Amino acid sequence: MTEIIQNKEELSYKLKKRAISEGFAVSAIASIPGSSRLQLRTKALERWLAENYHSEMKWMEAEKRKNIESLLKGAKSVLTVGFNYLSEKQKEKTNLKIGKFGQGEDYHKVINKKLKNVGKWINNEIPDCKWRICVDTSPLLEKAWAEEAGLGWIGKNSNIINSEYGSWLTLGFLILTKDFTPDNSSQSLCGKCEKCIEKCPTNAITEPFVINSDLCIAYHTIENRNQTFPEYIEKNLNGWIAGCDICQDVCPWNKKVPFNKNVEAAPKTWIQNLNVESLSWDEKKWKENLQGTTLNRIKPWMWKRNIKAVLKQK
């Protein structure tokens, strides 16, 4: 029995170490079905949906999101990983600002590729363990599972915050059919700080941990498919044309985060040099630039709408 436990712990350690060797900043494991906190997070999701705070993001309503076991038959553990997308080459611009998460390579593809390599390692080391990759678009309570695994806690701005890497992390998951040793769940270290709530210009954080998408600049610049913005969004854009980092920039946990020096996190040249001339780009030019980024969710006409809205405020 002792040998089995040691083997389980050793495999769990090796699995997490393998994830780090692939270029993830942090990795941690949670057991399925998880603790009672998952039930609380599920109830919180239901309240959020009932308030229609997800606006037009109807995919958030998927029932599978409430049951991780529906994503892989026989699921017993989940490996959670965080990719640090903070690059020292990201320069703060006074206008035409783009969220840091979208300045480098498409994080979906970056994380998926790295997790596939972890999966290949599993195939060799633990051949009877099945696995499934989940990155962002999968119906999964991502932040709740990252918190359950101890990757970080859900901050008052609703982002996962890690004590070393702050909230500059995009998340990935490997659902596994083997029982691995879980890590201790994270506890919130936000304390009394509410800078993210205080500094949001549109009051999108209606209460700690709750975001009303209809009031969020990031939501409107990325997801809003209307020809114009609501007035309360447009007048508060302050240069943001793709995403918004305000509630992360002011977070004390983000002040001393180590940079990711790999090319994957480095901003694209066109993003660094983006200016008003982009309004004259045709659809082909936009598509060429957007290829390989996570920003291709924002269609060329939306980019022009966003830029024009920002210029109107000058």
Secondary structure, DSSP 8 states (H G I E B T S, - for coil): -HHHHHHHHHHHHHHHHHHHHTT-SEEEEEESS--HHHHHHHHHHHHHHHTTTTTT-GGGG-GGGG-GGGSSTT--EEEEEEEE---TT----SSSEE-GGGSSS-HHHHHHHHHHHHHHHHHHH-TT--EEEE-SSSSS-HHHHHHHHTS-EE-TTSSEEBTTTBT-EEEEEEEESS------------TT--HHHHH-TT--EEETTEE-GGG-HHHHHHT--SSS--HHHHTT-TTEEE---HHHHT-GGGTT-----STTTS--HHHHT--GGGGG--HHHHHHHHTTSGGGGS-HHHHHHHHHHHHHT-
